């Protein structure tokens, strides 16, 4: 077996849950490593403005909040490794992780990999990905200044991101398959843009195809509530139809998942594998809020500390039994 790097705690993911947990563990001198395959801060980092995180009366930019959490965690000694975990294996009293940065082992692991954007799966989506099809308004919205856009989705993220996109686009068509599920607050915030004619909301529309040419996307084709064919001319498409948990690496691990792929935990946030915990959006029952993810991260850190202390205590008792 190749040489393995050992840590007391390895946290998979570096979103608000893991960063908060790391602040707690490293403040207590628990050797902690965070492994992140994408953006430090997770989806929070690519959210334009967060209005409901406690302590920020005027809201806070998602990137700023993520960076502050990272700096705070690193100030106490947290290490962050940019890599991807491909497998988690329980071996005796340790947990072994296979990663793109090599194999690592830990006394305890926190799964805080969060979620990623769901996709429609319709023709043209993959072909025009990053060439007219996008999933992050703050990342790609500025490319569409004074252009026409289609947003697919009717929930909170679709409305929130559409409001952000009004800074750039001259018109946005929001395609909602059934009913609007965005909160009343977001619907009220959207109404002025609808009244101005900058945003049109189309209910009962099912997107069937994204079409384009060598220059990129040109239209979205679909059907309306009556089954009639409809076409929406556009320069770009932004999809916000929900989230899916990042748990594919756990399929052979023995960590119990629910039908949707979210991690099942007990009241201590511990999974079906001893020493492996989960927190944040990846956990079954999570509320998908940044504030609650941070709260779960703090709880998970305290439970991990208890777990490590229990292991140490049991080890000391065994030593006494061997050497009375």
ChimeraX attribute file (.defattr): number of C-alpha atoms within 10 A of each C-alpha:
attribute: neighborCount
match mode: 1-to-1
recipient: residues
	/A:1	4
	/A:2	7
	/A:3	8
	/A:4	14
	/A:5	12
	/A:6	17
	/A:7	16
	/A:8	17
	/A:9	27
	/A:10	28
	/A:11	26
	/A:12	24
	/A:13	31
	/A:14	31
	/A:15	30
	/A:16	33
	/A:17	35
	/A:18	39
	/A:19	31
	/A:20	24
	/A:21	29
	/A:22	35
	/A:23	24
	/A:24	22
	/A:25	25
	/A:26	21
	/A:27	14
	/A:28	11
	/A:29	11
	/A:30	19
	/A:31	18
	/A:32	23
	/A:33	25
	/A:34	24
	/A:35	23
	/A:36	23
	/A:37	17
	/A:38	13
	/A:39	15
	/A:40	26
	/A:41	25
	/A:42	25
	/A:43	20
	/A:44	21
	/A:45	21
	/A:46	18
	/A:47	21
	/A:48	19
	/A:49	20
	/A:50	18
	/A:51	14
	/A:52	14
	/A:53	15
	/A:54	11
	/A:55	9
	/A:56	12
	/A:57	9
	/A:58	10
	/A:59	14
	/A:60	19
	/A:61	18
	/A:62	22
	/A:63	21
	/A:64	15
	/A:65	20
	/A:66	25
	/A:67	15
	/A:68	14
	/A:69	24
	/A:70	24
	/A:71	15
	/A:72	16
	/A:73	24
	/A:74	16
	/A:75	13
	/A:76	16
	/A:77	19
	/A:78	23
	/A:79	17
	/A:80	20
	/A:81	15
	/A:82	16
	/A:83	17
	/A:84	19
	/A:85	21
	/A:86	13
	/A:87	16
	/A:88	22
	/A:89	17
	/A:90	18
	/A:91	9
	/A:92	7
	/A:93	12
	/A:94	18
	/A:95	22
	/A:96	23
	/A:97	23
	/A:98	17
	/A:99	17
	/A:100	12
	/A:101	12
	/A:102	14
	/A:103	17
	/A:104	19
	/A:105	22
	/A:106	24
	/A:107	19
	/A:108	23
	/A:109	29
	/A:110	27
	/A:111	26
	/A:112	34
	/A:113	26
	/A:114	28
	/A:115	20
	/A:116	16
	/A:117	16
	/A:118	14
	/A:119	15
	/A:120	16
	/A:121	10
	/A:122	11
	/A:123	13
	/A:124	17
	/A:125	21
	/A:126	14
	/A:127	15
	/A:128	21
	/A:129	14
	/A:130	14
	/A:131	17
	/A:132	25
	/A:133	23
	/A:134	19
	/A:135	22
	/A:136	17
	/A:137	23
	/A:138	17
	/A:139	12
	/A:140	16
	/A:141	22
	/A:142	13
	/A:143	14
	/A:144	18
	/A:145	14
	/A:146	13
	/A:147	14
	/A:148	20
	/A:149	32
	/A:150	25
	/A:151	27
	/A:152	26
	/A:153	24
	/A:154	24
	/A:155	19
	/A:156	20
	/A:157	20
	/A:158	26
	/A:159	24
	/A:160	21
	/A:161	22
	/A:162	27
	/A:163	18
	/A:164	17
	/A:165	23
	/A:166	20
	/A:167	13
	/A:168	17
	/A:169	23
	/A:170	16
	/A:171	20
	/A:172	26
	/A:173	20
	/A:174	24
	/A:175	26
	/A:176	23
	/A:177	19
	/A:178	14
	/A:179	13
	/A:180	20
	/A:181	15
	/A:182	16
	/A:183	15
	/A:184	11
	/A:185	9
	/A:186	16
	/A:187	17
	/A:188	10
	/A:189	14
	/A:190	17
	/A:191	13
	/A:192	12
	/A:193	17
	/A:194	15
	/A:195	10
	/A:196	9
	/A:197	12
	/A:198	15
	/A:199	23
	/A:200	16
	/A:201	15
	/A:202	19
	/A:203	16
	/A:204	17
	/A:205	24
	/A:206	21
	/A:207	22
	/A:208	17
	/A:209	17
	/A:210	25
	/A:211	19
	/A:212	19
	/A:213	9
	/A:214	8
	/A:215	10
	/A:216	18
	/A:217	24
	/A:218	19
	/A:219	20
	/A:220	25
	/A:221	16
	/A:222	18
	/A:223	16
	/A:224	18
	/A:225	13
	/A:226	8
	/A:227	11
	/A:228	9
	/A:229	14
	/A:230	14
	/A:231	14
	/A:232	17
	/A:233	15
	/A:234	23
	/A:235	22
	/A:236	29
	/A:237	28
	/A:238	23
	/A:239	24
	/A:240	26
	/A:241	20
	/A:242	17
	/A:243	16
	/A:244	16
	/A:245	20
	/A:246	20
	/A:247	21
	/A:248	12
	/A:249	13
	/A:250	19
	/A:251	13
	/A:252	11
	/A:253	13
	/A:254	13
	/A:255	20
	/A:256	17
	/A:257	19
	/A:258	10
	/A:259	8
	/A:260	10
	/A:261	18
	/A:262	22
	/A:263	29
	/A:264	19
	/A:265	21
	/A:266	10
	/A:267	6
	/A:268	13
	/A:269	22
	/A:270	23
	/A:271	22
	/A:272	16
	/A:273	16
	/A:274	15
	/A:275	22
	/A:276	25
	/A:277	27
	/A:278	30
	/A:279	31
	/A:280	29
	/A:281	29
	/A:282	27
	/A:283	29
	/A:284	19
	/A:285	12
	/A:286	15
	/A:287	12
	/A:288	15
	/A:289	15
	/A:290	21
	/A:291	16
	/A:292	18
	/A:293	27
	/A:294	22
	/A:295	18
	/A:296	25
	/A:297	28
	/A:298	22
	/A:299	19
	/A:300	28
	/A:301	27
	/A:302	16
	/A:303	17
	/A:304	27
	/A:305	18
	/A:306	12
	/A:307	17
	/A:308	18
	/A:309	12
	/A:310	12
	/A:311	15
	/A:312	12
	/A:313	12
	/A:314	12
	/A:315	12
	/A:316	12
	/A:317	13
	/A:318	12
	/A:319	11
	/A:320	10
	/A:321	9
	/A:322	8
	/A:323	7
	/A:324	7
